[in-house]
Amino acid sequence: MHGWLRNTHLLSGLFFLLFLLVYGWSSVQMVHRSWFNLQPSISETRVTVQSAVEDGRAVARQLMDQHGVRGDLNQVQQTPTGLRLRIGRPGTSYDIEYSAETGEAKIRKTVANFKAMLNRIHTVSGLWHDYSLINVWGVLVGLASLGMFVMGLTGIYLWFKIHSERTIGTILLILSLGYSLTLMVWMRLA
């Protein structure tokens, strides 16, 4: 049992280290935006939607199927001349102004660099998105959260079983708790 728990602890720590690094890096970016170049590139195009429709989902579906727009339909607003849509995925967003009279859609595409995309996936939540890669990311984040609990439980068990490492374990536990609480208080006050 001891060997199995030790291997579970080690493998879960190694597997989920990538997620912790991504969240840590994106947290630093959120707090210190001025340290990073997070300026997106912006481009605009005009396309014609095949038939003049009034439904935002139908317009979005045509743009996705025929013009390479990918992501979740986040927002639909009626305008006097047609619709305003926002379709997005981490790192890329499309602001679309659709004219029902002409059937023309003006697409403003904003593409963030890799660092800014990491920042955006930090805030993605849920598992019910139209864009399936966001759902995959949500499942992986859920597994990473579960893995952190597994690491904590197996770590506590291993800590109690190995008597020679209790002193260093106690010191590391106190230091990490003190660091975490200090950081949380500091972030709330800053």
DAQUI-V571649 format. One record per residue. RES is the residue in one small letter. NEAR is the number of other C-alpha atoms within 12 Angstrom. Layout:
RES/NEAR
RES/NEAR
This chain:
m/11
h/16
g/13
w/13
l/22
r/24
n/19
t/26
h/27
l/22
l/18
s/28
g/26
l/18
f/22
f/27
l/20
l/16
f/27
l/22
l/18
v/25
y/26
g/17
w/25
s/26
s/22
v/21
q/24
m/24
v/17
h/16
r/17
s/11
w/12
f/19
n/16
l/24
q/18
p/19
s/19
i/18
s/18
e/18
t/21
r/21
v/25
t/25
v/31
q/20
s/19
a/22
v/25
e/26
d/21
g/31
r/24
a/21
v/39
a/39
r/24
q/26
l/36
m/25
d/15
q/15
h/21
g/17
v/32
r/31
g/31
d/31
l/30
n/23
q/21
v/24
q/21
q/18
t/17
p/13
t/19
g/26
l/31
r/32
l/37
r/32
i/36
g/33
r/33
p/32
g/31
t/30
s/31
y/38
d/35
i/40
e/37
y/40
s/30
a/26
e/18
t/20
g/24
e/27
a/36
k/29
i/32
r/26
k/29
t/28
v/25
a/26
n/20
f/23
k/28
a/30
m/30
l/29
n/29
r/30
i/33
h/28
t/22
v/29
s/20
g/20
l/19
w/17
h/23
d/22
y/24
s/18
l/21
i/28
n/23
v/20
w/27
g/24
v/20
l/24
v/29
g/20
l/19
a/26
s/22
l/17
g/27
m/26
f/19
v/25
m/29
g/22
l/19
t/27
g/29
i/21
y/23
l/27
w/26
f/18
k/18
i/16
h/13
s/12
e/17
r/18
t/14
i/15
g/21
t/18
i/14
l/16
l/19
i/15
l/14
s/14
l/14
g/15
y/14
s/15
l/14
t/16
l/14
m/13
v/12
w/13
m/15
r/10
l/8
a/10
